[in-house]
Amino acid sequence: MPFFASPVDSTLLFFRDYVPSGVSFKPEQSWASQLTLVFLHGWPMSSRMWEHLLLPLCESYRFRCIAPDKRGFGRSDWNQAATPTNLTWKTFTSDLIALLEHIDVQQFVFIGTSMGCNESLRAYQTSSRVRERCKGFVWLSPVMPYPLQTPDHPLSPPTDLWDSIIEGLRKSRSQFVADSLPGVFAMQAGNEVTLKVLEHYERIVADADSVAIEKTVSIFNESSEKELRNLSDTGSEIPIMILHGDADQGMPLEASAALIKDITPWADLKIYKNGGHGIYLTHAENVLIDILGFVQDLTPGH
């Protein structure tokens, strides 16, 4: 798998670049789409969280799929020790923009979950090249626009909750993650996830750098209201599809997707019954169908 050096500080970053092979297992109708799908993982996962969607979309439906590991997660380094950098949202978006230029991605769609939604929006607004080539956004369980509770936004997660999360991770990451994942996947709402699958996602989190896990929280907990309103004010109405579960305890629907819909009224909001923050897994079949439908609408002749 390929790596590239971040132009910010030469940190070595990993990405998956899946191109359809000549012979496919269980091929579906070829869409002959020139669109590339760019997947952006959430905190504290890595590109491995998308594996069960990347393979069918690439091999069965014939899309090129790009999925980077954010710095500090998966197989990407956190920073270059020789040139320490004050890491911010600008750092993450600079890494992403550089990757898309490095591999010369042409027309594409961003597919992000949680923190990845903010990342895609900020990259779009930062880079004219990204704006020219990005044809739409698919946002799963976004943590926008107000990731932290304030008097004006009481439904967002409180700061105390994030304090307890950081404390739990410091005390015993493995135990805290094992205790938390059932809630991420809303198993209390009836979603079934086997022990082996839970252990798989525990290992994904275990790959993350401990400093990255903690430092990144303060970055993605910044408000994205300005960025969303800027998007709305352009009048371009770039296609947006928002997928959100009605049982998301990490970022309630009313505090996120519903507010995004208010700011960008042309967005298509789909609510997943009994879906938690991890609908990419528990509702994977629906997510796949909705992604295909979204891309189909962007593809001439379909």
CORMO-V768578 format. One record per helix or strand of 3 or more residues. SS is the DSSP state (A for helix, B for strand). FROM is the first residue (numbers start at 1). TO is the last residue. If there is no record, write none. Layout:
BEGIN
ss->SS from->FROM to->TO
ss->SS from->FROM to->TO
END
This chain:
BEGIN
ss->B from->2 to->5
ss->B from->12 to->18
ss->B from->36 to->40
ss->A from->47 to->60
ss->B from->65 to->68
ss->A from->81 to->83
ss->A from->89 to->102
ss->B from->108 to->113
ss->A from->115 to->126
ss->A from->128 to->133
ss->B from->134 to->140
ss->A from->159 to->184
ss->A from->187 to->189
ss->A from->195 to->206
ss->A from->210 to->220
ss->A from->225 to->233
ss->B from->240 to->245
ss->A from->253 to->255
ss->A from->257 to->263
ss->B from->268 to->272
ss->A from->279 to->282
ss->A from->284 to->298
END
